[in-house]
Amino acid sequence: MERLKQRLSEPQGFHNYSQIQQWLNTELGLNIAYKTVYQLVRYQLQAKLKISPAVLFVLSTGP
């Protein structure tokens, strides 16, 4: 979990929990359910995503 903590603290971080789930699978070979990833990151590691989903929605829809 140290590698995940380190990755979460980096400036680029993750934009959503699915990215974290994919990273865990690719980098660590862990196949973890979305709900478990969410609970681990949000409650156990007390980390937050680098950009909120609402901001991502606004950025993706454009002006």
Backbone torsions as a table, in degrees:
resi	resn	phi	psi	omega
1	MET	NA	-15.9	177.9
2	GLU	-62.3	-38.8	178.6
3	ARG	-64.3	-38.4	177.9
4	LEU	-67.1	-43.7	177.2
5	LYS	-57.6	-45.0	179.7
6	GLN	-61.9	-45.3	-178.6
7	ARG	-64.7	-37.1	178.6
8	LEU	-67.7	-28.1	-178.4
9	SER	-84.5	-10.7	178.9
10	GLU	-70.2	150.4	-177.3
11	PRO	-56.4	-39.0	-179.1
12	GLN	-76.2	-30.3	174.9
13	GLY	46.6	-144.8	177.7
14	PHE	-125.3	149.9	179.2
15	HIS	-96.5	-19.9	178.1
16	ASN	-156.6	167.1	-176.5
17	TYR	-71.3	-25.1	175.8
18	SER	-64.7	-37.1	175.9
19	GLN	-62.4	-41.4	178.5
20	ILE	-64.2	-43.9	179.1
21	GLN	-59.2	-44.6	179.2
22	GLN	-66.3	-41.3	179.7
23	TRP	-62.1	-44.2	178.5
24	LEU	-59.7	-39.0	179.7
25	ASN	-69.5	-45.8	-177.2
26	THR	-70.7	-50.1	-173.2
27	GLU	-80.9	-36.6	-173.6
28	LEU	-115.6	-4.5	179.9
29	GLY	69.8	25.6	-178.8
30	LEU	-102.2	126.8	177.1
31	ASN	-104.5	95.8	-172.9
32	ILE	-116.0	137.9	179.2
33	ALA	-62.4	149.1	-179.2
34	TYR	-54.4	-47.2	-178.2
35	LYS	-59.2	-39.5	179.4
36	THR	-67.3	-41.7	177.7
37	VAL	-61.3	-46.0	179.6
38	TYR	-58.2	-50.0	-178.1
39	GLN	-64.1	-40.5	179.4
40	LEU	-61.8	-50.7	-175.8
41	VAL	-70.7	-47.5	-173.2
42	ARG	-73.4	-43.8	-171.8
43	TYR	-102.2	-42.3	-178.2
44	GLN	-80.5	-45.6	-179.9
45	LEU	-88.5	-13.6	-179.5
46	GLN	52.0	43.6	179.0
47	ALA	-105.4	157.4	176.9
48	LYS	-124.5	155.1	177.8
49	LEU	-69.3	157.2	-175.5
50	LYS	-74.7	-24.2	179.6
51	ILE	-141.5	137.4	-175.5
52	SER	-75.2	153.0	178.2
53	PRO	-58.5	-34.6	179.0
54	ALA	-64.0	-41.2	178.5
55	VAL	-66.9	-40.0	176.7
56	LEU	-60.2	-40.5	178.9
57	PHE	-62.3	-46.0	179.7
58	VAL	-63.4	-43.5	180.0
59	LEU	-65.4	-35.3	-177.3
60	SER	-77.9	-26.6	-179.0
61	THR	-84.0	-21.9	177.6
62	GLY	70.8	-178.7	-177.3
63	PRO	-75.7	NA	NA
